[in-house]
Amino acid sequence: MNPFLIWLVVLTFGMATGCLAVYGLHLYVLLFLFRRRSKEQRASQHDIIESFASRPDSDWPVITSQIPLFNELQVARRVMEAVALMDYPAGQHEIQVLDDSNDETREIVDQAAADLRQRGYDVTVVRRADRRGYKAGALAIGLEQCRGEFVSVFDADFVPPTNFLRRAVPLLVDAPDLACLQGRWAHLNEGESWLTKAQALGIDGHFAIEQGARAWNGLMMNFNGTAGIWRKAAIDDPDVGGWSGDTLTEDLDLSYRAQLAGWRIDYCLDLPCPAELPGTVPALKSQQRRWATGSIQVSCKLLPRIWRHGKLSFGQKLEATLHLTHYSVALWMLMLAVIARPMLLLASVESPMLGQWLWAIWIAVCVSAVAPSLTYAYARHSLGGGFSGIRTIPSMLVVGMGLCVSNAAAVLRGMVLKGGEFVRTPKSGSLKSARQSSSYRPLQDNLWLVELALGVYCGLSFVFYITHFKIFFSIFLFLYAVGFLIIGWKSKPTTTPKAGPSPEAPDELRSEHAEAVPAAG
């Protein structure tokens, strides 16, 4: 074989496995950091919330809740009702519906707003001539008109519990350097399918481990775009620069710019806000594609500033780098899937010594591959679910591996694209006991053909490894094959049936998500 090709295969394989090992070890570090501070921080936040609850209504600041919408037939009324039902002193809670819709959602929003105003709620609908800046542009326009000292944001697929503001505001009021408080995403429809169960476990890992580890150890973290509250003065700070639409993750961008300007962001694990998980693979791809592209755009935009910043420690800079580039894992996973078979050929035919080194490399891969499973299983445990997440780990791994083609393409797009169209994730209004179909089709492409082809390729590679008695290594190729085939097959273009909008927030939501979460243990 050509020596150049040999070195190309070896270097590609080494780079992919090395990078995956780094990101895997990073999860172990975050898990350690979370465990180190979790009990202390949760107890402290609980005490602050409880002590503030006895204050008179006059001590509670005016707050504006922003609801950015674009064509959300089935969930617009639901989120408006839920936000209005949040408990807060009379006259001190303003609701802004930032509606950029161009379909029947406009009529639903207007009717819902009129109904809520008739019931005594302060609700205004803000509309623009165009979608310039997309969600960031809408939030900026609303900020210019709001009267609140603090601004909460709730995306259309979220249903905040009635006690959300009463638990969140106390953590901000007496911390003048705190720009933002992020709540934890919970799930409305986790039990809808194996796909939503897999997503729920992954999201729990981010919110139950990663965000707490960063916030409670002096590391830079991010506002997740919804289920959080901002101090208006922080967004308006000239050194921060306000909302910007030059990336697809305006929330991540603003978070890091605020922290570079000296503000803090905090996180409350015991502040859950349930949301609808994408119920189909195309909808999930749409969401992940935006997050992957946007996070890489932010890394290209801000990492040079982060590494030049004189007041950040090396550890803070390193963590920010790993955080902002996390979606690059999709590229390394894809490389590993493609290069595994030629690597085995080289190890068994060209260089027996290379075969010995292959064991060491695969051990590193295994150690890093176990990290997400361990982290997410512990995340579910920390939320009171025992180790119920263990049985969902195979599904989560299959979804993660199957999405790596779409996410890798999104990462490459983020490296060369500035801004771009904000394609929102289609919502259906599904609940735990009421599965529905979305009225909107997600953006589709031809990557499903690539995924199916890679599924067949990895399946053949799996057989190749088995026949060469590399049974342990073949497990990963089997998961790749299953992931690519399932994700590719479920991404085929289909005709989505038109579903009617949900007329109002179901009573189930009002009762199920109205109670406060238990105090931290």
PAFI-879985 format. One line per 4 residues: number of its first residue (from 1); their letters; for each residue x, y, z of C-alpha. Coordinates in steps of 0.1 Angstrom, whole numbers, plus 5000, padded with zeros to 4 digits. Layout:
N
NUM = A = X:Y:Z ~ ...
% end
This chain:
521
1 = MNPF = 5000:5000:5000 ~ 5011:5036:4993 ~ 5031:5049:5023 ~ 5013:5082:5020
5 = LIWL = 4979:5065:5023 ~ 4991:5045:5053 ~ 5002:5076:5071 ~ 4970:5094:5062
9 = VVLT = 4949:5067:5076 ~ 4970:5064:5108 ~ 4971:5101:5114 ~ 4933:5105:5108
13 = FGMA = 4925:5076:5131 ~ 4949:5090:5158 ~ 4935:5125:5156 ~ 4899:5113:5158
17 = TGCL = 4905:5089:5187 ~ 4926:5115:5205 ~ 4900:5143:5202 ~ 4872:5119:5214
21 = AVYG = 4893:5109:5243 ~ 4898:5146:5253 ~ 4861:5153:5252 ~ 4854:5121:5271
25 = LHLY = 4878:5130:5298 ~ 4863:5164:5300 ~ 4830:5149:5310 ~ 4847:5131:5339
29 = VLLF = 4861:5164:5351 ~ 4826:5180:5349 ~ 4811:5151:5368 ~ 4837:5156:5396
33 = LFRR = 4832:5193:5397 ~ 4794:5189:5400 ~ 4797:5164:5428 ~ 4822:5186:5447
37 = RSKE = 4798:5216:5449 ~ 4763:5204:5443 ~ 4750:5198:5478 ~ 4764:5231:5491
41 = QRAS = 4751:5252:5463 ~ 4717:5237:5462 ~ 4713:5242:5499 ~ 4724:5278:5497
45 = QHDI = 4700:5286:5468 ~ 4671:5269:5487 ~ 4678:5291:5518 ~ 4678:5323:5497
49 = IESF = 4645:5314:5480 ~ 4629:5306:5513 ~ 4641:5337:5531 ~ 4630:5360:5502
53 = ASRP = 4595:5345:5501 ~ 4585:5364:5533 ~ 4592:5398:5518 ~ 4563:5421:5510
57 = DSDW = 4552:5424:5474 ~ 4567:5458:5472 ~ 4602:5443:5474 ~ 4596:5422:5443
61 = PVIT = 4609:5439:5412 ~ 4590:5444:5380 ~ 4597:5416:5355 ~ 4589:5412:5318
65 = SQIP = 4583:5378:5303 ~ 4591:5376:5267 ~ 4576:5349:5244 ~ 4593:5348:5210
69 = LFNE = 4571:5331:5184 ~ 4572:5323:5147 ~ 4544:5301:5132 ~ 4535:5281:5163
73 = LQVA = 4499:5270:5156 ~ 4498:5242:5182 ~ 4516:5257:5211 ~ 4512:5295:5210
77 = RRVM = 4482:5296:5233 ~ 4497:5270:5256 ~ 4528:5289:5264 ~ 4509:5322:5267
81 = EAVA = 4485:5307:5292 ~ 4513:5291:5312 ~ 4534:5323:5314 ~ 4503:5343:5325
85 = LMDY = 4494:5318:5352 ~ 4528:5322:5369 ~ 4524:5335:5404 ~ 4538:5370:5409
89 = PAGQ = 4527:5403:5426 ~ 4498:5420:5408 ~ 4508:5448:5384 ~ 4545:5438:5384
93 = HEIQ = 4545:5411:5357 ~ 4544:5422:5321 ~ 4541:5397:5293 ~ 4554:5404:5258
97 = VLDD = 4545:5381:5229 ~ 4571:5388:5202 ~ 4552:5374:5173 ~ 4569:5372:5139
101 = SNDE = 4544:5347:5125 ~ 4530:5349:5090 ~ 4503:5322:5093 ~ 4472:5315:5113
105 = TREI = 4493:5318:5145 ~ 4487:5355:5144 ~ 4450:5351:5150 ~ 4455:5326:5178
109 = VDQA = 4480:5350:5195 ~ 4456:5379:5192 ~ 4427:5360:5206 ~ 4447:5345:5234
113 = AADL = 4461:5379:5243 ~ 4427:5395:5243 ~ 4413:5367:5266 ~ 4442:5371:5290
117 = RQRG = 4439:5409:5291 ~ 4402:5404:5299 ~ 4412:5382:5328 ~ 4434:5410:5342
121 = YDVT = 4469:5400:5328 ~ 4493:5426:5313 ~ 4498:5412:5279 ~ 4511:5430:5248
125 = VVRR = 4518:5416:5213 ~ 4548:5430:5195 ~ 4551:5426:5158 ~ 4578:5437:5133
129 = ADRR = 4578:5444:5096 ~ 4603:5417:5089 ~ 4623:5389:5107 ~ 4656:5408:5107
133 = GYKA = 4679:5392:5132 ~ 4653:5364:5137 ~ 4649:5356:5174 ~ 4677:5379:5185
137 = GALA = 4661:5408:5166 ~ 4627:5401:5182 ~ 4641:5400:5217 ~ 4660:5432:5211
141 = IGLE = 4629:5450:5199 ~ 4610:5438:5229 ~ 4637:5449:5253 ~ 4634:5485:5240
145 = QCRG = 4598:5485:5250 ~ 4597:5465:5282 ~ 4593:5480:5317 ~ 4608:5452:5337
149 = EFVS = 4641:5454:5355 ~ 4645:5417:5348 ~ 4635:5398:5316 ~ 4625:5362:5315
153 = VFDA = 4624:5343:5282 ~ 4602:5313:5273 ~ 4603:5296:5239 ~ 4571:5283:5224
157 = DFVP = 4576:5247:5234 ~ 4580:5255:5272 ~ 4554:5255:5299 ~ 4568:5272:5330
161 = PTNF = 4553:5261:5364 ~ 4533:5286:5384 ~ 4561:5291:5409 ~ 4589:5297:5384
165 = LRRA = 4593:5335:5390 ~ 4588:5332:5428 ~ 4618:5308:5429 ~ 4640:5325:5403
169 = VPLL = 4638:5362:5411 ~ 4652:5359:5447 ~ 4684:5345:5433 ~ 4689:5376:5412
173 = VDAP = 4677:5406:5432 ~ 4705:5407:5458 ~ 4733:5397:5434 ~ 4740:5429:5414
177 = DLAC = 4768:5413:5394 ~ 4746:5385:5383 ~ 4735:5389:5346 ~ 4714:5358:5342
181 = LQGR = 4699:5329:5360 ~ 4693:5297:5340 ~ 4667:5271:5350 ~ 4667:5234:5343
185 = WAHL = 4649:5221:5313 ~ 4625:5193:5322 ~ 4603:5173:5298 ~ 4566:5173:5288
189 = NEGE = 4567:5143:5266 ~ 4596:5122:5276 ~ 4576:5089:5275 ~ 4563:5096:5240
193 = SWLT = 4588:5073:5223 ~ 4623:5057:5225 ~ 4635:5089:5207 ~ 4622:5113:5233
197 = KAQA = 4635:5091:5261 ~ 4670:5092:5246 ~ 4668:5130:5242 ~ 4656:5134:5277
201 = LGID = 4686:5115:5291 ~ 4710:5136:5271 ~ 4694:5169:5282 ~ 4694:5158:5318
205 = GHFA = 4732:5152:5315 ~ 4737:5188:5303 ~ 4714:5204:5329 ~ 4719:5181:5359
209 = IEQG = 4757:5179:5355 ~ 4774:5202:5330 ~ 4757:5235:5338 ~ 4760:5231:5376
213 = ARAW = 4797:5221:5373 ~ 4804:5252:5353 ~ 4783:5277:5373 ~ 4794:5265:5407
217 = NGLM = 4831:5263:5400 ~ 4837:5298:5385 ~ 4837:5286:5349 ~ 4820:5302:5320
221 = MNFN = 4786:5289:5312 ~ 4757:5297:5289 ~ 4721:5308:5290 ~ 4702:5282:5270
225 = GTAG = 4678:5306:5252 ~ 4648:5299:5274 ~ 4636:5291:5309 ~ 4659:5318:5323
229 = IWRK = 4659:5354:5335 ~ 4682:5382:5325 ~ 4690:5414:5343 ~ 4681:5441:5317
233 = AAID = 4711:5463:5327 ~ 4735:5435:5317 ~ 4721:5431:5282 ~ 4721:5469:5278
237 = DPDV = 4757:5472:5291 ~ 4777:5488:5262 ~ 4806:5464:5269 ~ 4782:5435:5263
241 = GGWS = 4765:5449:5232 ~ 4730:5435:5235 ~ 4713:5408:5214 ~ 4730:5400:5181
245 = GDTL = 4719:5379:5152 ~ 4752:5372:5136 ~ 4752:5336:5149 ~ 4724:5310:5151
249 = TEDL = 4728:5307:5188 ~ 4722:5342:5200 ~ 4718:5330:5236 ~ 4753:5314:5237
253 = DLSY = 4768:5344:5221 ~ 4753:5369:5246 ~ 4762:5347:5275 ~ 4799:5347:5267
257 = RAQL = 4800:5384:5258 ~ 4783:5392:5292 ~ 4809:5372:5311 ~ 4838:5387:5291
261 = AGWR = 4825:5421:5303 ~ 4826:5410:5339 ~ 4791:5398:5346 ~ 4783:5364:5361
265 = IDYC = 4757:5338:5350 ~ 4743:5313:5376 ~ 4723:5281:5374 ~ 4696:5266:5396
269 = LDLP = 4691:5229:5393 ~ 4660:5230:5414 ~ 4642:5254:5390 ~ 4626:5230:5364
273 = CPAE = 4607:5242:5334 ~ 4592:5215:5313 ~ 4594:5216:5275 ~ 4583:5195:5245
277 = LPGT = 4610:5173:5230 ~ 4611:5169:5192 ~ 4590:5138:5184 ~ 4605:5130:5151
281 = VPAL = 4640:5125:5137 ~ 4637:5153:5111 ~ 4626:5177:5139 ~ 4655:5167:5161
285 = KSQQ = 4679:5171:5132 ~ 4666:5206:5127 ~ 4672:5215:5163 ~ 4706:5199:5165
289 = RRWA = 4717:5214:5132 ~ 4710:5249:5145 ~ 4728:5243:5178 ~ 4758:5227:5161
293 = TGSI = 4762:5255:5135 ~ 4756:5283:5160 ~ 4780:5270:5187 ~ 4808:5267:5162
297 = QVSC = 4800:5302:5149 ~ 4803:5315:5185 ~ 4836:5297:5190 ~ 4850:5313:5158
301 = KLLP = 4837:5347:5169 ~ 4847:5347:5206 ~ 4875:5322:5213 ~ 4902:5347:5202
305 = RIWR = 4888:5372:5226 ~ 4886:5346:5254 ~ 4922:5336:5250 ~ 4934:5372:5249
309 = HGKL = 4913:5381:5280 ~ 4937:5390:5308 ~ 4914:5382:5338 ~ 4905:5346:5328
313 = SFGQ = 4926:5317:5342 ~ 4940:5291:5319 ~ 4914:5266:5333 ~ 4885:5290:5324
317 = KLEA = 4898:5295:5289 ~ 4903:5257:5284 ~ 4868:5249:5296 ~ 4853:5276:5274
321 = TLHL = 4871:5261:5244 ~ 4859:5226:5251 ~ 4824:5239:5257 ~ 4821:5260:5226
325 = THYS = 4836:5234:5203 ~ 4818:5204:5218 ~ 4798:5197:5187 ~ 4830:5190:5168
329 = VALW = 4827:5156:5184 ~ 4804:5147:5155 ~ 4833:5152:5131 ~ 4856:5129:5150
333 = MLML = 4829:5103:5154 ~ 4822:5103:5117 ~ 4860:5100:5109 ~ 4862:5071:5133
337 = AVIA = 4833:5053:5116 ~ 4848:5057:5081 ~ 4884:5049:5090 ~ 4879:5019:5113
341 = RPML = 4879:4992:5085 ~ 4910:5004:5067 ~ 4927:5008:5100 ~ 4921:4972:5108
345 = LLAS = 4935:4962:5074 ~ 4966:4981:5081 ~ 4970:4967:5115 ~ 4966:4931:5104
349 = VESP = 4984:4932:5070 ~ 5008:4961:5068 ~ 5021:4964:5104 ~ 5017:4938:5132
353 = MLGQ = 5032:4964:5156 ~ 5005:4988:5146 ~ 4980:4962:5156 ~ 4995:4962:5191
357 = WLWA = 4992:5000:5193 ~ 4956:4996:5181 ~ 4947:4980:5214 ~ 4960:5010:5233
361 = IWIA = 4941:5034:5211 ~ 4909:5015:5214 ~ 4912:5014:5252 ~ 4914:5053:5251
365 = VCVS = 4883:5052:5229 ~ 4864:5030:5253 ~ 4873:5051:5283 ~ 4860:5082:5266
369 = AVAP = 4830:5064:5252 ~ 4819:5053:5287 ~ 4820:5090:5299 ~ 4787:5101:5284
373 = SLTY = 4769:5070:5297 ~ 4783:5074:5332 ~ 4776:5111:5333 ~ 4741:5109:5320
377 = AYAR = 4732:5079:5342 ~ 4744:5098:5373 ~ 4725:5129:5361 ~ 4693:5110:5362
381 = HSLG = 4703:5097:5397 ~ 4709:5132:5409 ~ 4674:5142:5398 ~ 4659:5115:5420
385 = GGFS = 4654:5089:5393 ~ 4678:5064:5407 ~ 4697:5047:5379 ~ 4667:5044:5356
389 = GIRT = 4687:5061:5329 ~ 4709:5031:5324 ~ 4683:5013:5303 ~ 4680:5043:5280
393 = IPSM = 4718:5046:5273 ~ 4718:5023:5243 ~ 4691:5044:5226 ~ 4710:5076:5235
397 = LVVG = 4742:5062:5219 ~ 4724:5051:5188 ~ 4708:5085:5184 ~ 4741:5103:5190
401 = MGLC = 4760:5081:5165 ~ 4733:5083:5139 ~ 4732:5121:5141 ~ 4769:5126:5136
405 = VSNA = 4766:5130:5097 ~ 4740:5158:5100 ~ 4758:5174:5129 ~ 4792:5171:5113
409 = AAVL = 4778:5189:5082 ~ 4764:5216:5105 ~ 4798:5220:5122 ~ 4815:5226:5089
413 = RGMV = 4788:5250:5080 ~ 4794:5269:5112 ~ 4831:5273:5104 ~ 4824:5292:5071
417 = LKGG = 4790:5307:5076 ~ 4782:5339:5094 ~ 4747:5343:5106 ~ 4722:5323:5085
421 = EFVR = 4685:5316:5086 ~ 4671:5307:5121 ~ 4650:5276:5113 ~ 4629:5268:5143
425 = TPKS = 4621:5233:5155 ~ 4586:5222:5146 ~ 4564:5216:5177 ~ 4533:5194:5180
429 = GSLK = 4519:5202:5214 ~ 4525:5166:5225 ~ 4522:5157:5262 ~ 4529:5126:5282
433 = SARQ = 4494:5114:5277 ~ 4485:5131:5244 ~ 4508:5126:5214 ~ 4502:5149:5184
437 = SSSY = 4516:5156:5150 ~ 4531:5189:5140 ~ 4515:5211:5114 ~ 4549:5221:5101
441 = RPLQ = 4575:5202:5081 ~ 4611:5204:5093 ~ 4638:5214:5068 ~ 4649:5183:5049
445 = DNLW = 4680:5174:5028 ~ 4695:5144:5011 ~ 4719:5134:5040 ~ 4696:5105:5048
449 = LVEL = 4710:5088:5017 ~ 4745:5092:5031 ~ 4734:5079:5065 ~ 4719:5048:5049
453 = ALGV = 4750:5042:5029 ~ 4772:5046:5060 ~ 4749:5023:5079 ~ 4756:4996:5053
457 = YCGL = 4793:5003:5053 ~ 4795:5001:5091 ~ 4775:4969:5090 ~ 4800:4954:5066
461 = SFVF = 4828:4967:5088 ~ 4812:4951:5118 ~ 4812:4917:5100 ~ 4848:4922:5089
465 = YITH = 4858:4929:5126 ~ 4839:4899:5138 ~ 4855:4875:5113 ~ 4889:4888:5124
469 = FKIF = 4881:4881:5160 ~ 4880:4917:5170 ~ 4847:4912:5189 ~ 4852:4939:5215
473 = FSIF = 4860:4966:5189 ~ 4830:4955:5167 ~ 4805:4967:5193 ~ 4811:5003:5183
477 = LFLY = 4807:4995:5146 ~ 4775:4977:5153 ~ 4761:5008:5172 ~ 4772:5030:5143
481 = AVGF = 4755:5007:5118 ~ 4722:5007:5138 ~ 4724:5045:5144 ~ 4730:5054:5108
485 = LIIG = 4703:5030:5094 ~ 4677:5041:5119 ~ 4683:5079:5116 ~ 4687:5077:5078
489 = WKSK = 4655:5056:5074 ~ 4634:5079:5097 ~ 4647:5110:5078 ~ 4632:5100:5045
493 = PTTT = 4610:5128:5030 ~ 4574:5122:5040 ~ 4541:5141:5038 ~ 4532:5155:5072
497 = PKAG = 4495:5155:5079 ~ 4480:5189:5089 ~ 4471:5189:5126 ~ 4448:5214:5142
501 = PSPE = 4461:5238:5169 ~ 4456:5231:5206 ~ 4430:5256:5216 ~ 4442:5261:5252
505 = APDE = 4466:5248:5278 ~ 4453:5214:5290 ~ 4443:5211:5326 ~ 4469:5184:5330
509 = LRSE = 4497:5210:5327 ~ 4482:5233:5353 ~ 4481:5206:5379 ~ 4512:5185:5370
513 = HAEA = 4537:5214:5369 ~ 4522:5238:5394 ~ 4540:5226:5425 ~ 4574:5236:5438
517 = VPAA = 4603:5211:5435 ~ 4615:5196:5468 ~ 4643:5213:5486 ~ 4678:5202:5478
521 = G = 4691:5173:5498
% end
